[in-house]
Amino acid sequence: MSNLVSYERERTIGVITVDNPPLNALSVGVRQGLLDGLAHGLRDAGARALVIMGAGRTFSAGADIREFDRPLAPPDLNDVIGRIEASPKLVVAALHGTALGGGLEVALGCHYRCALRSTRVGFPEVTLGLVPGAGGTQRLPRLVGAELALRIIASGEPMPAERAHSLGRIDELIDGDLRGGAIALAERLVAEGRPLRRLSAIDDKLEAARRDPGIFDRFRQEIERQARGYLAPFKCIEAVRAAVTLPFAEGLRRERELFLECLASPQSRAQIHAFFAEREATKIPDVPRDTPTRPIGTAAVIGAGTMGGGIAMTFANAGIPVAVVEASEEALDRGLAVVRKNYAATVEKGRLTPAEMERRLALIRGTLAWETVADADIVVEAVFEEMAVKQEVFGRLDRLCQPTAILATNTSTLDVDRIAQATSRPGQVIGTHFFSPANVMRLLELVRGARTSTETIATAAALAGRLGKVWVLAGNCDGFIGNRMLAGYFREAAFLVEEGATPEQVDRVLYDFGFAMGPFAVSDLAGLDVGWRIRKGKAAARSTDLRYSPVADWLCERGRFGQKTGAGWYRYEPGGRTPRPDPEVAALIAESARAQGIRRREVGDEEVLTRCLYPLVNEGARLLAEGIALRPGDIDVVYLHGYGFPRYRGGPMHWADTLGLKRVSDEIARYHRVHGRLWEPAPLLRQLAEQGKGFRDFGRA
């Protein structure tokens, strides 16, 4: 037998245990081990039934994804599950931790399933650009019906065991000793003469869908907007439809065809890249996993505005008491009212109970007394994006906070080291760039200053995990990773409309690429005054020999700040959010072009795409060369979670690799010749392109 799977008998039950830490992935050794364990159990005359379970912290989190980039070695998981299901001895799956993907498919191949209440089960394959490929789309509909199976499989979201039990996916919940409970269940089932329930032979739950085949088209329409651009969710629908319309064996073959089709797609490669990039981003070379961290029991937030209120909610959502400090009663009341309104909206959508809302609100305490911060283990400053204001706040915090407290700034662009200079503890100062709305957006950019200690970084990283954030560590520079790259994206969008494109064309092209919104619609949503304030602060340092578009500034001077004022790059009907082209904006754009001597022309969609996105790649290469970003994947994670880059394209650096860096580098060099210094190719990009390499090769020997 494989050393990853063991067999032993307890009383009259044979126990097959998978032990492939940390996640009991179904690698080739595990698959073979399951077959060997099953064979051993069937030969064991003393075993009247079998239990399959996992050692360690989980049953199985599914396939070993690292095997997907090469031909899958036998035995095939479908064959393994088929042998389990065909066993003449009753087989019980005993679940704990997670039973995901292939792990859940193994469980569905067993005749019965039990689980600890803390278990979570699901099919996350769709998040990797795949469909379940070992019978999940064929057996689950036979267990719970096609309509529910569609929702489970196409969402990719894991389900708590208690919910799964109520739906019939799990036969019995176990409290306490899982192994003992599973053995007792198996003994009871044998004693009661229960049948070997093989899902492949059951199809009564499919009758509803056979009588109403329109459920598939209705479900497709239901997810059309949310799943826009993605391949896998719609392939999941096809697979479940096969379960309803084809015999089981033919349905399995169709499922495998769809799985292989998805596996070979660029989307799956991009989503698998994103999966690994998110895990790699948490590995910091000079901050090992065992770096000491400080306990965070209480927090404070300075400022009750949009960002401050959202950050306070983030702490409360994680069960951490937080004080919100404001300068005036009016500002505090207004901020806390927005927090309550946000929670109430979540309750109205059914995502939160009224009792849970009140529990979270009770963790948020508003105050005008700065002395409150003395009790906090971490203080997050969320005031205006102006250096003088932030330095004044940090000087005050340094005097008031306990010596061990971490002082964090929510700046999105400013120099963390200059902010830290206002304190006597620069080692305990770190940037925590939350994204708006902070209680919704998953990304958190942690920004290390020159003197930020490894303990502070480790503590902030651990806190990010508690807050449910995807975090990336960035070096200190203007805009860090995300906003420094974004400058070129918005710059070129503005230049393109001066040269002849329209805001609606630019937005449409980026929307069609996969972004939720284009740059002009995003600007209107965020508020044009935010960027205007930053640009005014940098105006004195702006180079006079570089092209600059004044249109956004002119819009702000006219009070057009976006949706909140009913007009920005677009106009909006009272109370509406639908952007409408505005002749006044078109006139301003034409005036700016005339003033700069720009002869307007027809701009093609492909130029819009490359002019907006190639600056992201070029600046990303500079960030890597400077060490601001540790890995290309870190940049991709920032853009996937903070800026809406379509996940099925993997992030800007992965996307550039799929195009080929020579193509990208050559095009950037051409734009450099046409448009000048703003398009100067990054040396690292040019070097990798000349060597025939990709960003995937960065940092490799």
N, C-alpha and C positions, 0 to 999 in steps of 0.2 A: 504493500500500500504506500501511497504518497505520504511523506512525512508532514504534509499539510492537513491531512485528514486522518482521524483515528476512529477505531471501533472498539466498543466494550459492551458487555451485557450487564444490565442490572435487573435482578430478578428475571422476569420473562420478557424484558424489553431490550432490544439492541439499540445502542446509542451511537450515532455517527456524528462526530464533532469536527467542524471545520476550524482550523487554527492557522490563519494566514494574516497576522497582524499587519497594519492596524485596523483594516476595514474588512478583512475576510473577502477580499476581491476574488472573483471566480476565474483565476488564472488557470493555465493549462494544467498545472499540478493539482489544483483544487478539483477541477472537472474530473481528472482521472481518479483522484482520491475518492470522490463521491461514487464513481462507478465501482471502485474496489470495495469501498465500505458497504455499498448496497449488496454486492456479490457475497461479501463475508456474512452479512446479516441474513441473507437468504439461505446460506449454507448452514447457519447456526441453528441446529434443531431446537435449542432451548429458547430461541427468540420467537415469540408469537407475534410481535409487532416491532416496528422500528420508529425511532425518533431521529430527526435531523436537526441539529442546532449549531450555533456558532460559539466559539470560545471568545474570551476577551469582552470588548465593549459593544459588539454588534453581531447580528446574525450574518448579514452580508450587505455591503453597500453596492453590490452589482459587479459588473464586468471589470476586468483590468484594462482601463482605457489605453494604457501604453501598448497593448497588443493590437490596437486598431490600425496602426500604421504598417502592418505587415500581414501576410496571409494568416488566417487564424488556424492554429495547430489543432489537430484532433486530440481528444474527442470534442465534437461540437456540443454546445450547451443544450441545443434542442434534443440531441440524442440522449444526453444525460437525463434530462427531465422526462423524456419519453420512457426511459427505462424505470425511473422512479415511479411514474404514474402506472406503468404496467406491472409493478410489483405484486405478486400474489399475497404478500403479507402487507397488512395495513401500515401506512407510513404517516406519521404526524410531524409537521414542521413546528418547531418551538422557537418563537421569534423574540428578540430583544434588541434594544438599540434602534437599528434601522433594518428594514428589509426593502431594498430599493432596486429597481431595474431587474437585472438578472437574478438578484437575490429573491425578489418577490416572485419572479417567474418560477424559481425552484420551489418556493412555498406553494404556488398554485398547482404545481405538478404533484404535490403530496395530497393524500386523501383527506386530511384534516389539518387545521391550523390553530395553534394557540399562541398567546403572546402576553408579555408583561404589559401593564397599562401604559407604561412610559414609551412603548415602541411607536415608531412612525413607519408607515409603509407607503410606497408610491412608485411611479414610473417617471423618473426625471429625464429619460432619454431625449425628450423633445427639447430640453434646454441645451443639449449637445448637438442639436440638428439631426436627431435620429428618431426612429420609431422603435419600440420594444422589438427585439429580434429573436426571442426564444419562446414564442407562444403567448406572450402577455396580451396581445391584442385579440387573440382567439379564445383564451380561457377566461379572461376577466368578464367579457360580455356574457358568457355562459353562466357566470356566477352571479352577476348583479344586474344584467340587462344591458342592452347596447347603449341606451341614452346616458346612463350613469357612467358606463365605461368610457364613452367619448369624453366626458368632462374630466374624468380622472386622468386619462392617458394624454389628452391634448393640453392639459394645464401643466403637467409635470410637477404639480405641488404634492408633497407628501401629506399623508393623512394620519392623525392620531389613532392609536389602536382602538380606543373606545368608540370613535366614530366608525372605524372600519368594522368593528364588531356589530354595531347597530345595523350596518348595511349588509351583513352576512359574509364579509370578506374574511373575517376571523371567527372561528367557531367558539372559542372559549378564552376568557381573560384569566390570567394567572396572577395571584398576589403572592409575593414572597419568592420562594425557591422555584425558578423556572424549570430546571431539570427535573426536580421531584414532581412538580405539577404536571409536566408533559408526560412523564412516565406513568403517573396515576391516570391521566386522561387516556393514554393508549391502552392501559390495562382495562379501564372501564369500557372503552369502545369494543375491545375484543370480547369482554365478558357479555356485553349486550348484543353481540352478534351483528354489530353495525356493518353495513356494506362498504366495499371499497369504492368510495365516491370519486370517480374519474371524470374530471370536468370535460375532457374531450368527447365524452359520450353523452353529455347532458346538453340539451338545447331548448328546453321549455322557456327559459328566460329570454330567448331570442324571438319568440312569437310576436311580441308587441311591435318590434321593429319590422318584422316581416309583413305585418298587417298595415304598418304605417312607414313605408320606406322613405317618406319625405323628411324624416328626422335628420337625415344626413345633410340634405341641402339646407335645412333650417339651421342646423348647427354651424355649417360652413358660413352662412350669412351672419350668424351671431358673433363669430370670432374674426370675421373678415377685417375689421378695423384694427383690433388689438394685435392680430397676427400678421398684419400687412407686411409683405416682403419676405416672410418666412416660408420655407418649404415644408419643414417637418410637421407642423400641426395639421396641414391638409393631407399629408401622407398618412398620418394617424387616422384620419377619417376614412381614407380608402381602406386601411387595414381592418378597421372595425366593421366596415361595410362587408368586407370579405368574410368575416366571421358569420355574418347574417345570411349571406347569399351563397356561400360555398360550403361543401362538406369540410370537415375539420382538417383533413390532410391537405386538401387543396388550399384552404385558408392559410395553413402554415407556410406552404410554398409561396403564396402571394405575399405574406408578411415578410418572408426572407428576401424576396425581390425588392420590396419597398425599403427594407433595412439597408440592403447593399446599395441601392440607388442613392439613398441619403448619405451613407457612409462615403461614397465616392464624390459627393458634392463639395464645392468650395465652402458652402455654408457650414457643413459639419466640421470641416477642418478649422474654420474660423471660430466656431463656438467651442470646440475642444481646446483650441489655443487659448481662448478667454478663460476657460475652466482652469487650466494649469497656470496661466498668468496671474490669476487672482490668488492662487496659493503661493506662488513664487514671491509675490510682492511683499509677503509678510516675513520674508527671510532677509535680515539685514546683516551683512558680513561682520560688522564690528559690534553688533548687539546680539549676542548669542541668546538662545532660548532661555537659558538659566540666569540671565541678568536679573538682579533683584528689582522688584517693583514696590512702589509705595501703595498702601491701601487707600482707596478712594471711597469714603463713606458719605461725604457731603460735598456739594458743589455750590458755586455762586456764578451768576452771569451778570455782567455789567451792561445794562441797556435792555429795554423792553420793547425795542422795535421789532421789525419783521424777523431779523436774524436772531436777536436775543430771545424773543418769545419762542421761536422754533427750536433753539438750542435748549432752552429750559424744558420744553416738552420732551425733547430727546432724553434728557436726564430722567425726567419723571416716568417716561415710558419704560425705562430700565430699572425703575424702583429706587432711584437715587434722589434724596431730598435736595432741593435746589432753591437758593435765595436769588431773587431778581432785584437788582439795585437800579433805581432810576433817580433822575435829578429833580423831577417834579411829580406831584400827585396826579396831575392831569395825564402826563405821559405814561405813568405807571398804570393808571386805571385803563387807559386806552389799550395798552399792550396786553394786560391781563384779560381784558374783554375779548380781544382777538384770540387769545389762547383758548378761552372757554368756547368761543364760537367755533373754532377749529375742531375741538373735541366733540361738540354737539353735532357737527356735520358728520363726523365719523360714526357717532351713535345712530344718526338718522339713516346712514347707509348700512347699518346692521353689522358693522365691523368692530363695535365696542358696546359693552353693556353700560347702562346709566350708572350702575354701581362702580364699574371699573373707571369710568370717567371721573366720578367724584373722588375715587381713591387717588388717581393721578393728580387731579387738581389740588388735593390736600398736600401733595409733596412739593408744590410750587408756592413759595412765600414771597410776596412782593414787599419791598421796603424802600424807604428813602435813606435809611441809616447805613452809611458805608461801613460802620464798625461791624456789621453782620458778617463781612467777609473773613473776619478773624477766625471763624469756626470752620471755614471751608478747606477741604483737602486740595481742591483745584478751583481756580477762578478763570472763567473765560470772558475776555473783554470783547464786546460786540458793539462798539460805538462807531461814530463816523470814520470813514476811510481817509483820515487826515493825520499825518505823522505827529504834529504838535499835540493834537488831542490825545492820541494814543500814548505818547510819552508822558503826558501829564497824568493820565489814568494809571500807568504802570508805576510811576514814582509814588503815587498815593497807595497803590496796592502793596508795594514793597514795604511801606511803613506799617501797614495795618495787618497784613497776613501773617499767619504762623510761619516759623522759619522753614518748615518742611513743605509748605504749600507749593504747588506747581502753578505758574502764571502763564496762561495761554492767550494768544491773540487770534482773533478770527479774521485777521486781515486777509484780503484776497490778492494784494499786490505789493504791499509795503515791506520794507527791509526789517526783518525780524531782529537782526543784530542791533540796529539803531533803537528799536523799541526796547530791547534787553538792556541797553546802556543806561536806561532810566532807572534801573534797579541795581541792587547790590548782590543779586543772585542770578546772573545770566545763565548759569548751568541749569536753572529750573524754569527757564523761559522757552516756550516752544510755540510754533504756529499751529493752530488747529483750524484749518480753512474748511468750515462747513459749507455745504452748498444749499441754496435756497429752493424750496422751503426745507429748513434743516431737519424738521421732524418727518420728512418724506424722503428726501434724497439720500441715497445710501453712501455716497462717496464722502470720505474725509481725507483731505490732504494734510498730513503731518509734516511740518516744516522745521528742519533742524537748523539752528543757528550755529555760528562758529564755536560757541562754547556750551551748547546744549549737551547735557550729560547723557550717557547711555542709559542711566537709571530713569531719567525723565522720558526719554524716547520709549523705553520698555513699558513704563507706566502708562503713557499716553496710548500706546498700541494696545495694551491690555484693556484699557478703558474703551477704546474704539470697538473692540470686540463685544464688550458688555452692552454698548449702545447699539449694537446691531449694524455697525458700519463696515463697509469695505474700505480699507485704508491703504494709502501708499505714502511712503516716506520720500519727501522732496528736499533738495538743497535750497538754500536761501538765495533768491534772485528776484528781480522784478517780475511778478506774476507767477513765480514758482513754475510748475509744469503746465497746468491747464491753461491759465490765463496768459502766460507768456506766449504759448503757441497760438492761442485764440486771436491774438492781436492781428496776425497776418490774415486770418480767415475773414474777419470783419473789414480789415483794410481793403482787401481785394474786392469784397462785395461792394463796398462804397465806390471804388474806382470803376468797377464794371458798369454801374448804373450811370456814372459820368460819361463813360465811353459809348453807351448806347443801349445797354440792357435796361430792364425795368426791375423795380423791387419785386414785383410779383413773378417775373421770370426767374430771378435768382432764387427766390424762396421755393418755387415749384421744382426746380432742378435738384435742390438739396433735399426737398421732401421726397422726390422720386428716388433719390439715392438711398433713402431710409431714415433720415432725420425726422423727428416728430414735427419740427418747424424749421423754416429757413431763418437766416440771420436777421432779416428785417422784422419778421414776425416775433422772433425771440426778443429783439431789442425793445419792441413795443410792449411786450409782456413784462419784461424786467423793469422797464422804465428808462427812457433815454437820459434822464437827469443823472443817473448813477454814473454812467460813463463820462458824461459831460463834466461832472465834478472832478473825476480823476484826470481827464484831459486838461482841464484848467490848471490843475496842480502841477502838471508836467510841461505846460506851454513854454516856460522860459528855457527849458532844456531841449526843446524840439529843434532838430536840425533844419536849417532853412534851405538846404540843398536837396531835401527829400520831398517828394510829392505828398501833399496833405489834402484830404477832402474836407471841406468845411460844412457840408450839407447837414450832418447830424447836429453840429453846433447851431446852425441857423434854425433848425427845427426847434431846438431847446429855447433859443432866444425868443421864439414866437409862442412859447408856452406849450409846445407840442411834446409832451413827455411820454406819449404812448397810450395804452389802453386806459390808464387811470385818468387821463385828461380828455379822452375821446378822440385824440388825434396824435399821431407820431409819424412814422413812415407811411402809415395808412390812416384812414379815418374810420371811426366806429360809431354806429348808431347808439343813442342813449341806452345804457344798460347792456349793450351787446358786445360780443367779442369777435365777431366776424370781420376780418380786415377787408377794407374796400379801397381800391386805388383812388388817389386824390390828385386832381389836376394841380393843386397848389404845390405838392411835392414834386411833380413832374417839372413844373416851372422853375423851382429852386435848383433841381438837378441840371436843367438846361443852362441856367444862369451860371452855375459853378463851372460847367464845361466851357462856356464862352470865356469866362474870366481867366481860365487856365490855358486857353488856346487849344482845347481838345476838340477835334473834329469827330462828331458822333457817327457811329456805324452800326451795322447789324452784328450782334454778338451771338454766337452759336451756343447751344446748351453744353457741348463738350468743353468749350473754353470756360464757361461758368464753373463747371465742376472742377476742372484742373486748377483754375486760378484761385478757387476758394480752398481746395483741399491740399494741394501740393505745398503751400506754406506751412501747414501743420507738420507734414513729413520733414521738410527742410529744417524747421526750428526744432523738431524732435531730435534730429540728428545732432544739432548743436548741444542740446541738453544732455545727450548721452556723452558726447565728447568732453563736456565740462564736468560731468559727474553730478549734475543737478538731478537727473534721473538715473537710477542704478541699472535699469534694464529696459529694453524696448517694450517688453510686456507691461511694465509699470505704467508707461505712457498710455498704452492701450487700455489698461484698467481705468485710468483717470478719465479717458474719453468715453468709454463705454458707460460708466456709472455717473459721470458728472456733466457730460455735454451731449448725451443722446446719440453718440455715434452708433450706427446700427450694429447690434451684436453679431448678426449673421455675416458681417464683414470683418469682425475680429479686432477692430481698432485701427487707427491710421497707420501704424507701423507695420502691422500684419497685412493690411490692405496693400500697402506699397510693395511688400514682398510678393504678393500675389500678382501684381502688375509687372514686377521685375524692376530692380533698382536702376538698371541702365536706362530703361524707358523714362522713369521718373527723373533721373539725373539729367538726361539729355533735354527733356522738356523744360526743366528748371533753368538749365543753361541757356536755352533759347529765350525764355522770358527775361533772363538777366540781360541778354543782349538788347532786347526790345525796351524793357522797362527800367533798367538801371540797378543801382546798388541795393534796393530793397529785395531783389531777387538773387543776390549773390549765393551761389550753391554752397552748402555746408561741406567742409572738407571731408568729414566722415562719410557723408552720402556719396561724394565723388569717389572716395577711396574704395568703399564697398562695391560700388557699381563697376569700377575698373577691374576689380578682382573677381567679378562674377559672383559676388556673395550677396546675401540679404541681411536685414537687421537680425534675423534669427541666428546669424553667425557672430554677432557682436559679443565680445567677451570670451569667445571660445579660442582655445589655443590653435 
